[in-house]
Amino acid sequence: MAIFIQILSIVAGAIVVLVVYNVLKTYVLHKIKINKWIVLVSSLVIFMVPMVMWKDMPIYLANYILPGIFVILFLWFMDLSGFMKKGYNSKSKGSYTTTSKKDKKDDIVIRPKAKPNRVKNNKK
């Protein structure tokens, strides 16, 4: 029974972290312009330093809060890097396509409009 409660708490913690990340991404993270490497280094610092510096850390902090902050920062790094923008293209077999505005802009070809009435107006 203790294993079931432990697994249930891990799943609930993961759901809470993902919901918090999606809310932060929607309202806060897209407004902050920061280098992706700073976010990665800060997530690694959050992951490594408390284990080394603080030996008698509370269980709740060690099991839920710090890993949650690490996952949120790491997901933000992946979002800034562009890993979240890639989508699977079912038309081409097994390839990934990006959905950025730059790629869509390169695909547009501007063609001149045909003017069929020009010959009719120039008759003498």
N, C-alpha and C positions, 0 to 999 in steps of 0.2 A: 504493500500500500504506500510506503514511503517513496518508492521509485515512481509510482504513478503521480504522486503529488509533486515530486521534483520535475518530472517531464511536463506536467501541466503548468507549473510555474515558469519553466523555460519558454514554453509556447506562448503563454500570456505575456511574458516580458518581451518576446520578439514582436508580437502583435502591437503592443504599446509603443515600442521603439519605432516600428514602421509607420504607425499612425502619426506619431509626433514628428517624424521626418517629413512625411507628406504635408502636414500642416505648416511646418517651418519652411519647406521648399516653396509652398504656394504663397505665403505671406511675407517671409523674411529673407530667405537665402537668395532668391533671384534678384533682390535689390542690392545685395552686397557684392561689390566687385573686388575680388581678392585673387591672388595668385594660387593656382591649384597646389603648388608644392608647399606653400605655407600651411594649407589645410591638411596635407598628408603628414607633414612633420608634426603638426599639433596633434593629430590623431595618434601617431606613434608615441609621442610624449605622454599623452593621456593613457596609453596602453602600457608603457614600460615603467615610467618613473614611480607611480604609486606602489608598485610591487616591490621595488628596490628600497624606496625611502621610508615607507610606512609599513612596518612588519605586522603590527597588531591592529590592522584595519578592521572596522566593523564588517560583518558578513554581508549585510544588506548592501553596503556601499561597494564591496568587492564583487558581489555576484550580479548586481542589477544596474547600479548607477554608472560606474565607470565603463563597463562594456557597452551600455546603451549610448553613452557619449561617444565612445570610440566608433561604434557602428554608424551613428549619425554623421560624424565627421568623415568617415571613410566613404559613405554613400554620397556625401557632398563632393568629395574629391572625384569619385567616379562620374558624377554628374558634370562637374567642371571639365573633366578630361574628355567627355563625349561618349563614354561607354553606355550611358542611358539613352542616347539619341539614336542608336542603331536599331534597326528593325529587321525582322526576317522577311525576305522577299520570296513569296511562294511561286512566282512565275519562273524565276531562275533557280535552278536546282541547288539548294544548299548555300547560296550566297547571301551576304548581308548587304543592305543598302542603307545609306545615310539619308536622313530627311531634313537636311539643313537647307536654309534659304539660298546659300551660295550654289549648291548643286542644282537646285531648281532653276536658278537664274541662268546657268550655263546651258541648260537644255532648251531654252526658248530661242526660236529662230524667227526673226522679223522678216516677213516677205512683203513686197510692195503690192498694193491693192490694184487690181485690174480696172482699167477705165474704158469700158466698151463703147460709150457714147461719144468719144472724142472724134471719131471719124465722121459721124453723122452731122455734127455741128460745124465742121469745116467745109461743107459743100458750097460751091459758088454758082 
